[in-house]
Amino acid sequence: MKRLVWLTGIILATVALLFGVNVILNKAQEPAKASKAGNSTLTIYNWGDYIDPSLIRKFEKQTGYRVNYETFDSNEAMITKIKQGGTNYDLTVPSDYMIAKMKEEHLLVPLDKSKLTNYKYYDKRFLNQSFDKGNKYSLPYFWGTLGIVYNDKYVKASEVQTWNDLWDAKWKNSIMLLDSSRDMMGMALASNDDSVNATDTATLAAAKGKLDALMPNVKVIVADEIKMYMVQDEAKIAVDYSGEAATMIDEDSHLHYVVPKGNGNIWFDNIVMPKTVKNKKAAYAFLNFISEPKNAAQNAEYVGYATPNKAAFALLPKALRNDKQWYPSNQQVSKLTVYQNLSPTLTQTYNDLFLEFKMSTKH
């Protein structure tokens, strides 16, 4: 035992000495780019596990900037932090409707396109969206869809190709729904061939009635737990986002994802420069870095969501590029709509109708 302690002491002392030497060498060899930039730290506020960590290290090595990476779990939490202004976030990644809201509240800084050298690589289909015409404030980061996850042990692909297929009586007590008023009301609206951004009272009432008719087939209404439950074989079908579906499928080969035919939702998470930005030079350096096709392709493979970077898409494995679960056809995409930022009154209406649905008694 004493010999072990003695050897451990020598090892620790040696490690400490080498660490000290390494720190000195690193400081001596620190890239000039960062020191010339003045502020050598870039602070990014992003969703959890939403970037390949090796890309952050690569960016730091290439540019000399140090990345301070913080995470949030909802758009609402993100915007609250930005409003508080306690942290100098240089970049953040809100979803489409939240970008519109942040614009209205003057929380964003316009992007200087002359400094975005890799802007040319983005697919024009995913630019100039309704929430940020002309991409004045944002760059697309990832995109995806709302769709149907099914277990092939109980369900055939042909049985769940449209939203209306979920109302079939054979799926009694078999479906898990997202605890999201906008998404579930959107699903009901789409099943009636109405806009997912409907504002008409009668149209919304009809959608709520359609949801009520689905209740016999609903097993449970949950949030993130859907992933765990589907992998554990707790339900035959679920309604969830494409990226969440990708995570499930990685863990269970019996699970598959379908983008229903017809109307539906397409969503975008975009990178923006909030008013709290402190280091614009580092922010533009990162925007160009993450827009570089090789980096964007690597990030897409790691995260599991669809890349809006056309040049990066071309670098992805052929099997992934041709997988309609994650990259639906242009025809399908053309029928999908981004959620618009609704007024507080309309948002409350959606919430109230969905709450009434959740509180209804199963037949």
N, C-alpha and C positions, 0 to 999 in steps of 0.2 A: 504493500500500500504506500509506504514512504517513497519507494522508488517511482511509483506511478505519479505521486504528487510532485516529486522532484522533476521528473521528465515533463510533466504538464507545465510546471513553472518555467522551464527552459523554453518550451514551445511558445507559451504565451508571451514571454519576453521577446522572443525572436519575431513573433508576429507583430508585436507592438513596435519594434524597431523598424521592421520593413514597412509597416503602415505609415510611420512617421516620415520615412524617406520618400515613400510614394506620394504623400501629401505635398511635400516640398517640391518634388519633381513636377507634379501636376500643376502646382501654382506657377512654377517657373515656365512650364510649357503651355499655359492656358492660352487658347487661341486669341489672336489680336482682335478678331472681329467683335467679340463681346465687349472688350475694353473700349474699343472705338465707338461702340453703340451707346456708351454712357450707362444706361440702365441695362444690365445684362440678364435680367429675369423676365420671362414671359409667363404670365398667369392665365391658364386656360380653365374654364368652368364648363364641364361636360357631363353627360350621362355616365353612369358607372359602367366600366368595362366596354367602352365605346371607342376604343382605339387600340391598336397593337402597341404594347409597351415598348417593343424594340424600335418602333418608329420614333418614339420620343427620344430614346437614347441616340438614335441615328441623327436626329435633328440637332440635338445638343452637341454632338461630336462635330457635325459639319459646320455649324454656325457659331459655336461658342456660347450660345445663350443657354441659360439654365431654365428648365420648365418647372413651374409650380402648378401642379395639376390637381384641381379640386372637382368633386362630383356632386350632382344633385339627382333626385329621384322623381321630380315632376317639373313641368313647365312653370307651375304656380310658385314652387319653392325657389326656382331660379329667378323669376322676375322680382320676387320679394327681396331677394338678396341684392339684386342690381339696384333696385330702388333705394335700399338702405345706404348703398354707397360706401360701406365700410371697407371693402376690399377692391383693389384696383384690378378688376378682371379685364384682361386685354381682348379675350375672345370667349364667346360662349356659343352654345348650339341649341337654340330653341326650335320647336316644331312650327309648321306653317302658320297656323292660326295665331300663335303667340308672337310671331314676327310682326303680323299685322297690328296686334295690340301694342307691341313695343314701339312701333312706328308712331301710332296715335299718341302715345304717351311721351314721345320725344326721348326715348331711351337708347336710340341707336345713332351711330356715326356713319355717314355715307362712305362707301368704299371708293377709293381712287383707282379706277380701272387701269390707268397707265402703269400702276405698280403691280398689277396682277398679271405677270408674264405667262402664266399657265392657264389663264381663263379660256383660251382657245380650245382646250381639251374637253370641255363640258358638252354633253349632248344637248342640242338646242331644244329637244322635247321637254327638258327639265329646267329650262331657263324661262324667264319672263312669266312666272306664275302669278296668279291673281293676288297673292299675299305680298308680293314684292315685284311689281312691274319694272322691267328693265334691270332687275337685280341691283338696284341702287344701294341696298344695304346688306345683301347676303350672297353667299356662295353655297350651292347645294352640297351636302355632305353624304347623306344616304337617303334612300327612298324605299317605300314598300307599300304593302296593301293590307286591307282587312279581308280575311277569308275564312275558309273552313278547314279545320284539321280533322282527319278521320283515321280510325284504326282499321286496317285492312283485314283484321281477323273477324270483324263484324260488318264492315261496310265496303261496298264496291265503289270504285271511283265514279262509275256511271250513275250512282244513286245520289251524288251530292255535287252536281255541276251548276246548280243555280241556288239562289237564296231560298226560293220557294220550296225546294226539295226538303228543307229542314222542317216544314210543316206536315210532312207525311206522317200519318198515324203510327207507322211501324217504328218510329223513333221515340215512342213514349218513354219518358223518364231516362233519356239517353244523351241529352245535350247539355254541355256546360257553356254558359254565356259570360261574356266580360261584364264586370260591374262598371259600366261606362255608359252614361245616358246618351252621349253624342253618337257613340259607335252603335249601340243597339237600336236607337231610334233611326240612325242612318241605315242600318240593315233592313229595318221594317219599311222605311221609305223606299229603298232600292227594290225591295221585293214587290212593291206596288208600282214600280217603274216611275217613281217620283224622285225629285232631286234630293240628295242627302243634305242640302242646305235649305230645305223648304221652310217657309215662314208663314204660309197660309194656315189659319186655325183649323179649317176643315181637313186639310191634308195631314196635319200633325195628329188630329184626332183619329183619322183613319189608320195612320201608322200605329198609334197606340192600341187601337182595336185589333190590328194584325198581330201585335205582340201578345195581347191577351189570348189570342187563339193559339199561340205557340206554347203557352204555359204547360199544358199536359206533357209536352216533350222535354221540358226543361228539368234537368236533374238538380242543378245548382247554379247560382250566379256568384262568381268570384273574380278575383283579380289575378295577381301573379301566381297564385296557387294552381292555376290551370296547367301550367307546365308540369308540375309535380304529379298532379292527378292523372293527366293523360299518360305520362310515362309509367305510372303505377297501375294503368289499366282500369281506372275508376269510371271511365265514360267512353262511349263509342265515338262521340263527335264533340267538337268544341269550336267556338268562334273566337279567333284571336288574330294578332298581327303576324305578318310573314316572318319577321325576325324572331319572334317568340316561337313560331312553328319550327324554324330552323334549329333552334336549341333543342326542342323536343325530339325532332327527327334524328339528331346526332346521338341521342340516348336510346332511341327505340326505333328500329328499322321498320316496324309495323305501322308507324305513323306517316301520314302524307298530308300535303297542303294543296288546297285548290283555291284559285281566284275565281269566284263565281261569275258566270256569264252575265252580261248586262250591266246595269248601273252598279256603282259601288264607290268605295273610297280609295284614293291614292294619297299617301302622306309623304311629306318631306321634312327632314331635319336639316337645317341650313346653318352654316357658320356665320356669325355676325360679330361686329365690333361694337360693344356696348359703350355707353357714355362714360363708363368708369375706366376706359382704356388709358393706360399710362405709357405703354411702350409700343407705339404704332409701328416702328421700324421692325421690331421683333415679330409683331402680329402679321405684317405683310410677308415677312420671311417664312413664317409658318404656313400661311395661306398658299404660297407658291410651292412650298415643300410638300404639303399634303395633296396638292393638285397635280404634282408630278405623276405621270401615269404608273410607273413602277411602284411608287409609294401608295397610290390610291388603290391599285390592284391588291397589293399585300394587305392593306387595311380591310378591304372588302372580304377577302378570304378569311381573315381573322375574326371580324365582327359578325359576318353572316348575313348582312343586309345588302341590298342591291346598290351598286355604285352608279352615280349619275355621270361619271367621267367616261366619255366614249372611248378615249384612247386606253384607259385602264381596263375597260370591259373587254377590249380586244386581246388583252394580255392574260385574261382569266382562262383556266382550263376549259377545254371545249365542252366537257360534260356539264360544267356549271353554266356556261354561256347559253347552252341549249335547254337548260332546265326551266320549264315554264312555271314552276312553283315560285321561283324567285325573279325570273325575267319573263313576264307574260308578253305576248305578241303586241305589236303596235296597235292592232285592231282592238285588243282587250283594253290596253292602256287608254286608248282614245275615249272609252266609255266611262272611265273612272274620273272622279272629281275630288278636288282638294276641299277640305272643310273650310268654310269662310268663318271669319271672326264675327259671331253673332252679338247682337246688342245684349246688355245685361237682362233686359226683360225677356227676350227670346231664349236666352240661355236658361233662365229660370223656368220657362215653360217646358223646355226639353227635360230639365231635371225633374220637374213636378210630374210630368207624364210618365217618365221612367220609374219614379218612386211609386206611383200608383200601380204600375205593372208589377213591381217587385213585391208589393204588399198584397197583391191579389191571391186568392186561394186557388190551389190546384183543383181541377175537376176530379 
